[in-house]
Amino acid sequence: MNTKFCAKPDGKLHYPHTILTGFAFLASSIAWAIYDPFVTKILNRLLQASPTITHWSAVLSEKLPFLVKFSATQGDDVAALGLVPLFIGIIMTFDNIFGVIFQPTFGKISDRTHSKMGKRKPYIVFGAPASALFFALIPIIAIKTGSLPMTMVCIILYVFIMSLWRAPCVALMPDLCPNELRSEGNAIINLVGGVGSVIGMVAGTIVTAVYCLVTGIDKKSDAFDELNTFPYVFLLGAVVMIICTLVVYFTVKEPDSRLKAVSEAAQAADEAAKAKAEKEAAKAEKEALKAEKLSGAERKSLIFMMGCLFFLFCGTNAVTTFFALFADEILHKTASEATLMATALGAAVAVGAIPAGWLGKHLGRKKTIILGLIVYLAAFGSYIFAQDVLHSVPLMNVLIWVALIVGGFGQIFITVNTLPLVLEIGGINKVGTFTGYYYTATFSAQIATPIVFGIVAMITNTYKTLFYYCPACFILSLLCILVVKHGEAQTISDEMIEKIRDENED
């Protein structure tokens, strides 16, 4: 009889228990859905008001006058370079940098944790409320003190603590679910996480509506300052995080890992006897793998596939990081409205997941990725045409929704098929190595692109360039994938790929 929490005695998935397990992921999802659009707005306000940033901008403008002249061609009355976009980009990479450094470490530490609550729950139960506290403090400190250093302390503590319990959170479901049910369980977990993302995306709109109703201030009037609503948005997210933590604590039954520790100690003698044989087998396997080197053509495919991934994630991450500032400057939307618009992209990604997998199997992975990139380029290109050729504001307001929704479909067509393609290049015996290659490319892009686009926005003095930067990245990604000639064979199962995503997803 199967005793795992997420499985029924008859071997089928226990949906209610799996949903309850997903509340840990929901807590993480709602926080990140609020963090990107709202924190960029907070940083924009604080950095604009910083005398230090203003001074550095003046010094840079004096040293590099040609950049000021170039910037002046992009906007009106530009007297100095603005360093604000660059610093926003740098700060918004902290979560990815901390994730790369600390998530694997604490994932391994949780593997060796022995407690009454289990291996993963202690990190979630203590980490989620602690991160929720600093999450809620970010806008309060920013508004009440106007201090950039104090706000940065809250941001750093928040992203640091989030990185400590993220890996245990992702590992919880695989621990509580049999191998054969993990793909199905992963779908439920992602659905619950998607609910958290949607709550986070609409939280600003709901809070703004209530705030205006209570205060009697019209959000379109000069008396309305959207920054005053931010503490309530973050507080709502923090409360949901804590509620989710309580749900996990009281309902999710993770085995007492102390019992496993005792069992492991009792089996130590037998394991020691097996260790020598296993070591010799591992050595033989290592030698065999070393002999299975990639051909020159396969190495070329791998290198260009890494380039495809890097440029793809440079484009998509720039959208998620800077869209709120773009929407503020170009579309004159509040952070709440921008977040609601981003929901359209997230919804398209969710709806397109199954068709993307079907196309990958029947049309081919490479062709589906190329199709996704073309769709993305067409969606963004239509908006650029309305903005810069037709100069039609009504059409821009319509096509921005088209760009987000159609772009979301393009994005999922690509992302669903990239990991399987990379793993196929390496083959069944090098799954771990090539998974590392995949996440090295994607994490590198997510660290680099906020800084790179921050420099672009600084030089051009406008976030309008977002819709040029992203298509440029997608074109480079498209050029790279066209060179890839390997990765279509179906030797790696979907279940293996889902398991890898469970263990590495950010």
C-alpha positions in Angstrom: 0.0 0.0 0.0 1.3 3.5 -1.0 1.6 5.7 2.1 2.9 8.9 0.4 0.8 11.9 1.3 -0.1 12.9 -2.4 -1.1 9.3 -3.4 -4.2 7.3 -2.6 -3.9 3.6 -1.4 -5.0 2.5 -4.9 -2.0 4.3 -6.5 -3.8 7.2 -8.0 -3.0 10.9 -7.3 -4.7 12.3 -4.2 -5.9 15.7 -5.6 -7.0 17.4 -2.4 -3.6 16.5 -0.7 -1.7 17.6 -3.7 -3.5 20.9 -3.8 -2.7 21.5 -0.1 0.9 20.7 -0.8 0.8 23.4 -3.6 0.0 26.1 -1.1 3.7 26.5 -0.4 4.2 27.3 -4.1 1.2 29.6 -4.0 2.8 31.6 -1.3 6.0 32.1 -3.4 4.0 32.8 -6.6 1.9 35.7 -5.1 5.0 37.4 -3.7 6.9 37.4 -7.0 3.8 38.5 -9.0 3.7 41.6 -6.8 7.4 42.1 -6.4 8.6 42.9 -10.0 6.1 45.5 -11.1 5.7 47.3 -7.8 9.3 47.3 -6.6 10.5 48.8 -9.9 8.0 51.6 -9.3 9.3 52.1 -5.7 12.9 52.1 -6.8 12.1 54.5 -9.6 10.6 57.0 -7.2 13.4 56.7 -4.6 16.3 56.8 -7.1 14.8 59.8 -8.9 14.8 61.6 -5.6 18.3 60.5 -4.6 20.9 63.4 -4.5 23.7 60.8 -4.9 22.2 59.4 -8.1 21.6 63.0 -9.4 25.2 63.9 -8.7 26.6 60.7 -10.4 24.3 61.4 -13.4 25.7 64.9 -13.7 29.3 63.7 -13.5 28.7 61.0 -16.1 27.1 63.5 -18.4 30.0 65.8 -18.1 32.5 62.9 -18.8 30.5 61.5 -21.7 28.8 64.4 -23.5 28.2 62.3 -26.7 25.8 60.1 -24.8 23.8 63.1 -23.7 23.5 64.2 -27.3 22.4 60.7 -28.3 19.9 60.7 -25.4 18.6 64.1 -26.4 17.5 62.6 -29.7 15.2 60.2 -27.9 13.5 62.7 -25.6 12.8 66.4 -24.9 15.0 68.7 -22.9 17.5 66.1 -21.8 20.2 67.8 -19.7 21.9 64.8 -18.2 22.0 61.0 -18.4 19.7 59.2 -16.1 21.3 56.4 -14.1 18.0 55.3 -12.6 17.2 52.6 -15.1 20.7 51.1 -14.7 20.4 50.9 -10.9 16.9 49.5 -11.1 18.3 46.8 -13.5 21.1 46.0 -11.1 18.8 45.8 -8.1 16.3 43.6 -9.9 19.0 41.0 -10.5 19.5 40.4 -6.8 16.8 37.7 -6.6 18.4 35.7 -9.5 21.9 36.1 -8.1 20.8 35.0 -4.6 18.8 32.1 -6.2 21.9 30.8 -8.1 24.0 31.0 -4.9 21.7 29.9 -2.1 18.9 27.8 -3.6 21.1 24.8 -4.5 22.9 25.0 -1.1 19.7 25.0 0.9 18.2 22.4 -1.3 21.1 20.1 -0.3 20.9 21.2 3.3 17.2 20.3 3.4 18.0 16.8 2.0 20.1 16.2 5.1 17.6 17.8 7.6 16.0 15.5 10.2 13.1 17.0 12.2 9.7 16.1 13.5 8.1 18.2 10.7 10.2 16.5 8.0 12.9 17.7 5.7 11.2 20.5 3.8 8.5 21.9 6.0 10.8 23.6 8.6 12.3 25.9 5.9 8.8 26.7 4.5 7.2 27.3 7.9 9.9 29.6 9.2 11.1 31.1 5.9 7.8 32.1 4.3 6.5 34.2 7.3 10.0 35.8 7.7 10.1 36.8 4.0 6.5 38.0 4.2 7.5 40.3 7.0 10.3 42.0 5.0 8.1 41.9 1.9 5.4 43.9 3.7 8.0 46.4 5.1 9.4 47.3 1.6 6.8 49.9 0.7 6.2 51.1 4.2 9.8 51.9 4.7 10.0 53.5 1.3 7.0 55.8 1.9 7.5 56.6 5.6 11.2 57.3 5.5 12.0 57.9 1.9 15.3 56.2 2.6 16.8 54.2 -0.2 19.4 52.4 2.0 16.7 51.3 4.5 14.4 50.2 1.7 17.4 48.2 0.1 17.9 46.5 3.5 14.3 45.2 3.3 14.7 44.2 -0.3 17.9 42.3 0.2 16.6 40.5 3.3 13.4 39.6 1.4 15.2 38.1 -1.6 17.7 36.4 0.6 15.2 34.6 2.8 13.1 33.7 -0.3 16.1 32.0 -1.7 16.5 29.9 1.4 13.1 28.2 1.3 12.4 28.1 -2.5 14.3 24.8 -3.2 12.6 23.0 -0.2 9.3 24.3 -1.5 9.9 22.9 -5.0 11.1 19.6 -3.5 8.1 19.1 -1.3 5.8 17.6 -3.9 8.3 15.2 -5.4 9.0 14.0 -1.8 5.3 13.3 -1.1 4.4 11.9 -4.5 5.4 8.6 -6.1 7.7 8.8 -9.2 5.0 7.7 -11.6 2.6 10.4 -10.5 5.0 13.3 -10.4 4.1 14.7 -13.8 0.4 14.8 -12.9 1.3 16.2 -9.4 3.5 18.9 -11.0 0.5 20.0 -13.1 -1.6 20.5 -10.0 1.2 22.3 -8.2 1.7 24.7 -11.1 -2.1 25.3 -11.3 -2.1 26.2 -7.6 1.0 28.4 -8.2 -0.8 30.0 -11.1 -3.7 30.9 -8.8 -1.2 32.7 -6.6 0.2 34.6 -9.6 -3.2 35.7 -10.6 -4.1 36.9 -7.1 -0.8 38.8 -7.1 -1.5 40.4 -10.5 -5.0 41.5 -9.6 -4.2 42.6 -6.0 -3.1 46.1 -7.0 -6.4 46.6 -9.0 -8.5 45.4 -6.1 -6.6 47.5 -3.5 -6.7 50.6 -5.6 -10.5 50.3 -6.1 -11.0 49.9 -2.3 -8.6 52.7 -1.5 -10.4 55.1 -3.9 -13.8 54.1 -2.5 -12.7 54.6 1.1 -10.8 57.9 0.6 -13.1 59.3 -2.0 -10.1 60.1 -4.3 -10.5 59.5 -8.0 -7.5 57.6 -9.3 -7.4 59.8 -12.4 -7.2 63.0 -10.3 -4.0 64.8 -9.3 -4.7 64.0 -5.7 -4.2 60.3 -6.3 -0.7 58.9 -5.7 -0.5 55.2 -6.5 2.5 54.8 -4.1 0.1 55.3 -1.2 -1.7 52.1 -2.2 1.4 50.0 -2.3 1.7 49.1 1.4 -1.8 47.6 1.3 -1.0 45.6 -1.9 2.2 44.2 -0.2 0.3 43.6 3.0 -2.4 41.6 1.2 0.4 39.5 -0.4 2.1 38.9 2.9 -1.2 37.9 4.6 -1.9 35.3 1.9 1.7 34.0 2.2 1.2 33.5 6.0 -2.2 31.9 5.5 -0.6 29.5 2.9 2.1 28.7 5.4 -0.5 27.8 8.1 -2.3 25.6 5.6 0.9 23.7 4.8 1.9 23.4 8.5 -1.5 22.1 9.7 -2.6 19.9 6.8 0.5 18.6 4.9 1.8 15.5 6.5 5.5 15.2 5.7 7.1 12.0 7.3 9.2 12.6 10.4 12.7 12.6 8.9 14.2 11.6 12.3 12.8 8.1 11.8 14.5 8.0 8.4 17.8 9.1 10.1 17.5 6.2 12.6 16.8 3.8 9.8 19.7 5.1 7.8 22.0 4.6 10.8 20.8 1.0 11.2 21.6 0.3 7.6 25.0 1.9 7.7 26.9 -1.4 7.9 25.1 -2.8 4.8 25.7 0.5 2.9 29.4 0.5 3.8 29.7 -3.0 2.4 28.0 -1.8 -0.9 30.0 1.4 -1.1 33.1 -0.1 -2.6 31.2 -1.9 -5.3 29.2 1.3 -6.1 32.4 3.3 -6.2 33.9 1.0 -8.7 30.7 1.0 -10.8 30.6 4.8 -10.7 34.2 4.9 -11.9 33.5 2.6 -14.8 30.4 4.7 -15.7 32.4 7.9 -15.5 35.0 6.4 -17.9 32.2 5.3 -20.2 30.6 8.8 -20.2 33.9 10.4 -20.9 34.2 8.2 -24.0 30.7 9.3 -25.2 31.9 12.8 -26.3 29.8 15.0 -28.5 30.6 15.2 -32.1 31.7 18.5 -33.6 28.2 19.0 -35.1 26.5 18.2 -31.7 28.8 20.6 -29.9 27.9 23.3 -32.4 24.2 22.6 -31.9 24.7 22.8 -28.1 26.6 26.1 -28.3 24.0 27.7 -30.5 21.1 26.3 -28.4 22.7 27.9 -25.3 22.8 31.2 -27.3 19.1 30.7 -28.3 18.2 30.3 -24.6 20.3 33.2 -23.4 18.8 35.7 -25.9 15.3 34.3 -25.4 15.4 34.8 -21.6 17.0 38.2 -22.1 13.9 39.3 -24.0 11.3 37.7 -21.8 12.9 38.7 -18.5 13.2 42.3 -19.7 9.4 42.3 -20.2 8.6 41.0 -16.8 11.1 43.3 -15.0 10.5 46.6 -16.8 6.9 46.4 -18.1 5.4 48.4 -15.2 7.8 51.3 -15.9 7.2 51.1 -19.6 3.4 51.1 -19.0 3.8 54.1 -16.7 5.9 56.2 -19.1 4.3 55.2 -22.5 0.8 54.0 -21.7 0.2 56.2 -18.6 -0.9 53.1 -16.6 -0.5 52.7 -12.8 1.5 49.7 -11.4 -1.9 48.0 -10.6 -3.1 48.4 -14.2 0.3 47.3 -15.6 0.2 44.2 -13.4 -3.4 43.4 -14.6 -2.2 43.7 -18.2 0.7 41.3 -17.5 -2.0 38.8 -16.3 -3.0 38.5 -20.0 0.5 37.2 -20.8 0.4 34.8 -17.9 -3.0 33.5 -18.9 -1.9 32.9 -22.5 1.2 31.0 -21.3 -1.1 28.7 -19.2 -3.6 28.1 -22.0 -0.9 27.5 -24.6 1.0 24.9 -22.6 -0.8 21.8 -23.8 -0.9 22.9 -27.5 2.8 23.7 -27.2 3.6 20.2 -26.1 1.4 18.7 -28.8 3.1 20.8 -31.5 6.5 19.8 -30.2 5.7 16.2 -30.7 4.0 16.4 -34.0 5.6 19.4 -35.7 9.0 19.0 -34.1 10.7 20.8 -31.3 12.9 23.1 -33.4 10.1 24.1 -35.7 7.8 24.8 -32.7 10.5 27.0 -31.1 11.0 28.9 -34.4 7.2 29.3 -34.7 7.0 30.7 -31.2 9.8 33.2 -31.9 8.1 34.3 -35.1 4.8 34.7 -33.2 6.5 36.8 -30.5 8.2 39.0 -33.1 4.9 39.5 -35.0 3.1 40.4 -31.8 5.7 42.9 -30.7 6.3 44.2 -34.3 2.6 45.1 -34.7 2.7 47.3 -31.6 5.9 49.0 -32.8 4.2 49.7 -36.1 1.2 51.3 -34.4 3.5 53.3 -32.1 6.2 54.6 -34.4 4.7 54.4 -37.9 1.0 55.1 -37.5 1.4 57.1 -34.2 -2.0 55.9 -33.2 -2.7 55.9 -29.5 -6.1 54.1 -29.7 -4.5 51.4 -31.9 -1.5 51.2 -29.5 -3.9 50.6 -26.6 -5.4 47.7 -28.5 -2.2 46.2 -29.8 -0.4 46.2 -26.5 -3.0 43.6 -25.4 -2.5 41.7 -28.6 1.3 41.8 -28.1 1.0 40.4 -24.5 -1.6 37.7 -25.3 -0.1 36.5 -28.6 3.4 36.9 -27.2 2.4 34.7 -24.3 1.4 31.9 -26.7 4.7 32.4 -28.5 6.6 32.2 -25.2 5.1 28.9 -24.1 5.7 27.4 -27.6 9.4 28.0 -27.0 9.9 27.3 -23.3 8.0 23.9 -23.4 10.3 22.6 -26.0 13.7 24.0 -25.2 14.7 21.8 -22.2 13.7 18.5 -24.1 15.8 19.6 -27.1 18.8 20.4 -24.9 18.6 17.0 -23.1 18.3 15.2 -26.4 21.5 16.6 -27.6 23.3 15.2 -24.6 21.5 11.9 -24.5 20.0 9.8 -21.8 23.4 9.3 -19.9 24.1 13.0 -19.6 20.8 14.4 -18.4 22.3 16.0 -15.3 25.1 17.7 -17.1 22.9 19.1 -19.8 20.3 20.2 -17.3 23.1 22.3 -15.8 23.9 23.8 -19.2 20.3 24.7 -19.6 19.9 26.5 -16.3 23.3 28.2 -16.7 22.1 29.8 -19.9 18.7 30.9 -18.5 20.0 32.1 -15.1 22.8 34.0 -16.8 20.3 35.8 -19.0 18.1 36.7 -16.1 21.1 38.2 -14.3 22.4 40.0 -17.3 19.3 41.5 -19.0 18.1 43.8 -16.3 21.5 45.5 -16.3 21.9 45.5 -20.1 18.4 46.9 -20.7 19.0 49.3 -17.8 22.0 50.7 -19.7 19.9 50.9 -22.9 17.1 52.8 -21.1 19.7 55.1 -19.4 21.3 56.0 -22.7 18.0 56.5 -24.6 16.4 58.1 -21.6 13.1 56.2 -22.2 11.5 52.9 -21.5 10.0 53.0 -25.0 13.1 51.0 -26.1 11.8 48.0 -24.3 9.8 47.1 -27.4 12.9 47.3 -29.5 15.3 45.6 -27.1 13.0 42.5 -26.7 12.5 41.9 -30.5 16.2 42.3 -31.0 16.8 39.6 -28.4 14.2 37.3 -30.1 15.9 37.9 -33.5 19.2 36.8 -32.1 17.6 33.8 -30.5 15.9 32.9 -33.8 19.3 33.2 -35.7 20.8 30.8 -33.1 18.1 28.2 -33.3 18.4 28.1 -37.0 21.9 26.7 -36.7 20.8 23.9 -34.3 20.6 20.6 -36.1 20.1 18.1 -33.2 17.7 17.4 -30.4 14.6 16.0 -32.1 14.9 12.3 -31.2 12.4 11.0 -28.6 14.8 9.1 -26.3 14.1 11.1 -23.1 10.7 10.7 -21.5 8.3 13.5 -20.6 8.2 12.2 -17.1 12.0 12.6 -16.8 11.8 16.1 -18.1 9.0 17.0 -15.6 11.1 15.6 -12.8 14.0 17.7 -13.8 11.8 20.8 -14.0 10.5 20.0 -10.5 14.0 19.9 -9.1 15.3 23.0 -10.8 12.3 25.3 -11.3 12.8 28.9 -10.0 
